[in-house]
């Protein structure tokens, strides 16, 4: 493992918690990830930063100056970020189906090389890193890697940008590589929707006497409820039998007694007729 990845390895692993089962009952002291005590602005995460005006970069691509806060993939502007989780689960009855049929992986069915937890997003990141290593013989510094993989230098910028674009094009080689990655969603996943609102500050608070700009970011859960979606069977085998029986009874007037009579007339009765008993 590369030295830069040792930080991830040395972090606490999940304890008394799993994505599919949540927190274990009775384990409320040493669980990891930590629980939040409540919802609302007063119990969130606060980040307060002073930035010297001389450290602002004037040649950035975006217009204006300031700070970007990254939560997963999208970037957000300042101030208050309200988090609204959405949990997607899958019925245990779907475990008997193949992953290709239910279009998701349970945690016991798929492992990743660089991530402790399988998600569709983690799989996509690992797939892109592997594709970039094949195309450029190196990976970006932000990509997961092993100790034998080089980090791309400035001369490889064009290559790894081109590799990222090519992976999602209709090129035959890239399409085959994506299919080999097989990055289907996890059967249990959490999506964090966010609402961002800005809070006006007075200019005398933003500009200190030391020519610094103050940035205050608050991140918190919006409410106690979690929106939940669940994958289940549209029709089980019992449902199929019930529907077939209902349709036959509706259109043909067939009942269980009628079926038994048909079986009797074409089996037992024919046997007795051929044997001369009737």
N, C-alpha and C positions, 0 to 999 in steps of 0.2 A: 504494500500500500504506500502511496506517495506521502511524503511528510505533511503536505497540506491537508490530506484526508485523515490524518491521525486525530485531529480535533473531533471529527464526527465519531470516530471509533471510541474515544475516551469519554464521550458524553454518556449520561445515564441512559440505559436502555429502558424500554417500556416496562413498567412494574405495576402489577395488579390492574392492568388495562389492556384491552384489545379493541381493534376497530369494529369487529363484528359483535362482541359481547359487552363492550363498554367497561365501566369500573366494576370490580368485584365487590360483592356485598361485604360490609364490615371492614373493608380496607380503606380507611380515610386518612391515614397519617403519612404513609410513605409511598403513596401512589405517584406514578409519573406517566404522562404529563400531569402537571398540577391543575387542580380545579380552581375556578374562579369563585369568589365568595358570594357574589351577587351580580345583578345586572344594573345597567345605568351608568351615567357619567362618573359618579362618585367611586365606582369600584373598578375602573378600567386601568389601562396602561397609559402613563404619561411620559412623554419624551420632551424635554426642554433643552434647546440647544442655542448657544451663542456662536455666531459665525462672524469672523472679522471681515470687513468689507474688502480688504485686500485679497482675501482668499476666494472671492467670487470669480468664476470663470466667464470671461466676456466673449469667448469664441465658441461656446457650445452651440449645437445645432438649433436648439429650441429658442424661441423668443423669450426674453425676460430672464430674470435671475431668481434664485431661490433654492429650495430643497425638494428633492423627490423622495417619497416614501414608497417602497416596493412591498406589496403584499401579494405573495405568490407571483402570478404573471403580470397583471396590469399594474400600471403606476398611478399613484393618486397624488393629488395636491394636498396642501396643508389641512390641518386643524382638527376637526372632529370626524372620526370614522366609526360609524355604527355597524357592528357585525351582526348579520342574520344568518345563522347556520341552516343548512338544508341537508337532512340525512336521507340517504337512499339505502334500503336494506333489501334482502332477498330471502324468500321463504326457503326453509330447509327442504321442502318437498322438491325443490328444483335441483338438489344435489345429485339426483339420479340421472339428470340430463347431462349431456356433454357441454363443455364451455362454449363450443361453437353454436349450440342450439339455444342456450340461454343468453349468450352474448355477454358473459362476464366471468371473472375468475374469483373463486373463494381464496382466502389467504393461504390455505393449505395446498392449493393447486399450482401456485406460481411463485417463484422466487426470483429476485433480481440480484445482480452481482454487487452493486454499489449501494443499494438502499435496503434498509431493514424492513420497510413496509412497502408492499406492492400497491401501487395505484396506477391508473392509466397515465397520469401525468409523469410519474417517476419513470415508467417504462418508456415514454416518448423521449425523455431527457437522455436516458441511457442508450436508446436506439440512435439518437442523433450523435451522441458522443462516439459510438462505435463506427457509425458511417463516416464521421469526420476523420477519425483515426485512419480508416482505410483509404480515404480520398487524399488526405494531406500528410499522413504519417505523423500526425500530432493532433492535439485537441486544444480548444480554448482553455484559458486558465480557470474559467468558471465551470468547466465540465468535469464530471467524475472521471477518474482515471486510476490506473494502477502504477506501480513504481517503474515499470518498463516503458511507459508512454511519455513522449515528450510534450512539452507545452509549446504551442505555436507562438512564433515571434512575429514582429511586424511584417516580415516578408511573406507570411502565410495568411495575412488578413483576407486577401482576395480569395484564397482557396477555401477557407472555412466558411466564409459568407456564401460562396458558390455552392458548397456542399449542403448547407442548410436550405438553400433554395431548390437545389436539385432533388433532395430527398422527398419533397412533396409535389414534384412534378410527375407527369405521366411517362417518364423514362422507364424502359423495361427493367433495367438493372435496379433503379431506385424502388420501383414498385415491388420487385421480388424481395428486396431487402426489407421493406416495410412489412410485407406479409410474413417474412421470417421473424421479425420482431413480435408480431401478433400482440399489439398493445390494446387489448380490450379493456373496458373499465373494470374496476373491482366491484364485486357483488355488494360490498358494503362500502360506501364512500360518503364523505362529508364535503359539501360545497359551501363556501363562505361568501354570501352576497354582502355587499357593502353599500352603505349610503354615506356620502361625504358632504359635509357642510362646513362652511368657513365661518369663523368668528372674527368680527372686526376688532382690531386693537388700536389704541391711541398711538399716534406717531411718537410721542415722547417715551412710550414704553418700548416700542420697536427699536428705536435708535438710542443706544446708550452713549455715555460720555466717552467710551473707548472705541467709538466707530464700529460697533458690532451690531449685527442684526439678530433679533431673538425670534426663534421659531418654537411654537408650542403645539404638539400633536397629541391628541387624546384618542385612544382606541378602546372601545368597550362593546359589550353585548347589549343589544337593544331591548330584549325581553326574555322572559323565562321559558317561553315555548319554542320548540324546534319543529320546523316543517319537515314532515316525514313522508317519504314515498317508499312503497314496497313492491318488489317484483313477485308475482305469484302466477300459478298456473291459470290460464284462461279456462281450461276445461280439464278436470281430472278424469280418470277412467270411470269412476262412478257417475260423474256428471254426463259423460258420453253415453253410458248405458241408460241413464234416466231420460236423456233427450231422445235417444233412439226409440225407447219404449213409448214415450209420449207421442212421437210422430206416428209410429205404427198404430197406436191406439186411436189417434185422431183421424187418420186418413183411411185405415183399413179395418178399423174396429177390432183389432187384435188385442187379446188379453193373454195373461199367462196360462189360463185354462185353455184357450184356443190353441196355443202353441203345444201344450201337452196333448191335446187331441190330435193335432197333426202328426206329432211324433208317434202316437199310438197307432194311427191308421196306416202309416207308412213303414212301421217296423213290426211291432208285436202282432197286430191284426193280420198283416200279410203273412207272417210266419205261421200263424194258426190256420189261415186259409190254405196255404200250400201243403201243410201237413195233414189236412183233412179234418181238423178238429172243429171247423166252422162250416 
